[in-house]
Amino acid sequence: MYEHNLELLDEIASSPVADDLATILDMMRWAYSYFNASDLYYGHGHDNAWDEANQLVLTSLALPMDVPETLYASRLTRVEKERIIEMVEQRLGLRKPVAYLTNSAWFSGLEFYVDERVIVPRSPIGELIQQGFTGILRAEPKRILDMCTGSGCIAIACADKFPNAEIDAVDLSVDALNVAEINIERHNMPHRVFPFQSDLFNDLPQDRYDLIVTNPPYVDQEDLDDMPEEFHHEPEMALGSGADGLDITKRILAQAADFLSDNGVLVCEVGNSMVHLIEQFPSVPFHWLEFKNGGLGVFSLTREQLVANRHLFF
């Protein structure tokens, strides 16, 4: 069943963990130590072992991430301890992201259901949403399109930030849209966030959006081949996009202007593939956005700029 960190798993199996550990803090410290001793990669919502251990333990106990630390001394039942032990074993042995083990991920201050039908939310676009796209939008948007919505996290976070807006959440994957619908219901947004199945713009009714925001697949083939094991639990169609990682982005650039209002803006994430985008389109005035919380490879273009450069994208 397990393929990774086998020595650590043997050690756990031969130890009376459930008898030796008692409290929430005990389990956090124990998980933290084993994560540190392993070859795990952290890139799905957290960048270190301690935060991952906290998320795994607290979420498995149905406790919020901001639970008062005074509760860390609470004693656990054997059932609770065994559940945590099993999740730690899966994290080590399968190198499956914690978000998939707990079916929980946080984005833009909101909690979302996730499973292996969608990628784990982690886009720096969340910071832009929390700032209301300040300096990017000329006015508060009334119509927003989230292209390649996945779990629906960007669409729902936009709806939360802009209470007067309606958002269309588009994805090619029916599996992803089923997850998005779970989150739309959980956040009580069925009358404001509308899931659509479409191959990008191809099957969408003609409409004009004040904001198109998209985190499309953008990983180039070289990076896809070199990705840590954790990323192989995510749907490949949500990651890769051709040799340079830009197949889908170029299609979006070619068509987005037709779906933007006169003052509309496209915000698009391309990650490390920004290098290829700059090389291929040196004359396009991409506005590369900066982030206080880390992240790169997100640009904005106005409808006017997209129209002026449309001929380059075909």
Buried (B, 14 or more C-beta within 10 A) or exposed (E): EEEBBEEBBEEBEEEEBBEEBBBBBBBBBBBBEBBEBBEBBBBBBBEEBBBBBBBBBBBBBEBEEEBEEEEBEBEBEEEBBEBBBEBBBBBBBBBBBBBBBBBBBBBBEBBBBBBBBBBBBBBBBBBBBBEBBEEBBEEBBEBBBBBBBBBBBBBBBBBBBBEEBBBBBBBBBEBBBBBBBBBBEBBEBEEBBBBBEBEBBEEBEEEEBBBBBBBBBBBBEEBBEEBEBBBEBBBEBBBBBBEBBBBBBBBBBBBBBBBBBEBBBBBBBBBBBBBBBBEEBEEBEBBEBEBEEEBBBBBBBBBBBBBBBBEEBE
